[in-house]
Amino acid sequence: MNWIAGLCDLYDRNESITGVMLPEQPVFLPIYHTTVTAQITVTIDGNGEFLYAETVPDEDKLTIIPVTDGSASRTAGIEPHPLCDNLKYLAGDYNRYVDGKDCSKNYKLYVEQLKDWADSPYTHEKVNAVYEYLKKGTLMEDLCGKQVLVLEENRKPSVKAKIQNVLQVEAFVRFRIETGEMPPEDILEDVSGRYFPECWKDRTLQQSYIAYCNSQPREVGVSYLTGKIMPISYLQPKKIRNEGDGAKLISSNDETYYTYRGRFRGKEEAFAIGYEDSQKVHNALKWIIRKYGSNLGSFCIVTWESDLCKIPDWKVDSESICIDAEENFDFSWEEDEAEGNETDKAGVARFKRALRGYEKNLSRSSRTVILAFDAATTGRLAMIEYKDYQSSKYVESLANWYQRCAWRQEAVRKDGSRYSYTGMVGIQDAAELLYGTEQKGFFSMKGKEERYKEVAKRWMPCILEGKQIPKDMVWLAIRRASSPVSFKSRFLWQRVLGLACSMVKQQYKKEYKEDWTMALDATCDKRDYLYGRLLALADRIEYRTFDKDDVRETNAKRYMCAFSQHPFRTWKVIEEKLEPYLMRLKPGERLHYQNTMNEIHSKFSVQDYENDTALSGLYLLGFHNQAYAFQKKKENEEEES
């Protein structure tokens, strides 16, 4: 199934909820409609008599309105909306109250268009009421009379006053129709919206406009989207990524710079989309983006399951996926699976169990769709990624990704508290750890927001298709983790170190088919791993002599960057500086560390030990494994005591 067919199918399967406005839920727009932010609500009765008006509060400003081909994509020129619009279109007396541009043509075209709908067999009582009121041409007079608009001394509206940061003389107006009709007592909630006085909530009004649009004569041709013969449209909607988005996904209005000339005689040959197809595709896309999408700067990604079931998000960290699954699924059927495992194994087992929770909720025919968009300019939007997987394959890809990268990660909650988990960080955390600038204990991405997009684009095939993380990113993580003294916060360095270890682990899995875990491998005789263990040992020995409030960095950490480049030469310096700290330890502890150092040295060959070339990222795994082993030993001793 292609993405066009998928979005059309998404619209058809959810048509019953189109136009329904629910609290804290995105609106699924019916065809031939869009959303705007309204600043003024005008209330009239069923006969078109003005009752009152009021400004719209910020929390209630989103409004569904019917649109035409031209008005949905208007940027300049005069293209009135069919029912609700700006004051310069609705007010026949606009020129009497606002000096400047003559807007009489705006009003004339609006009223003619509204009259055509009102006179058609597809009219609606609310359409008739609005038409009867606006043809009087008294909207500005009524708003000024009720002091909805801020007036100047000359009793004219101020051209500088604003409503919701919009100039009041350019305010968007919506309508309420008080008909006095009450719903039957046995109807507690009418999803059609028929008994709502608000025009933007009345689904019968929406259906009236859809029927009116379908009755209008249009150019007929072959839709390039579906291959069917139907009414064609050459103007496409905007507001795809968000309500303020002016970029269009499909456009053919460039007749000046020869975009298609030389290959086609006209835009009709290059581009033709069925009007209804276009409306379904765009409205379904808008809805699914607002429901499941995320924006990383200009980069927009949306992932959904064909039946709209809950699926794990490939962009977040493994801990978030586990928590989400545990909050939404019952795991009593396999409660004891991870008991008794080592920490890293238990973390992987927990994640796999979470994925099984998602899988049990999916049908065999379930598919997962991923669409990604980016905008090179403010007016043009490009689809840069389209993936359609069997959901079982999608979940399997996530399982493989997190297993390849699972490592101990340090993290911080929204309330500022810190915690650790075994798994892999998400896209946003990865971008901050790789490219962020330390500020007050956090990573700031100010001026580097495009890095989020870069990481998402480059990691998508790694997560979903099993590709290797780009080597330049792996080396960047290694370099940052090798320079702890460049961080004021030890916690932030530990977070970078965890990410670097994850990336090195997956690199060795992909390139050398080697599996590394957080458990210390005391039998490993690889040079880089052993040097990493030595560095962790030196760090531990010196750290054990520090006072509780001592915030100094150890010599091991101060020399870590140089050590990663010239380990043999730098280790001599570190070892010499280590002797005074060893002597300050208790005899038993000193003997334990000396024996550990001798054991590590015994695994080196002479050639490897004296090799002074730069270390690979494997030394970080050795460093982290050894440091974690010391930490666990101390925790176990404290528990026993």
Summary of the structure (lengths in Angstrom):
residues: 641
radius of gyration: 32.5
end to end distance: 63.1
largest distance: 100.2
contacts: 1957
relative contact order: 0.07
helix: 47%
strand: 15%
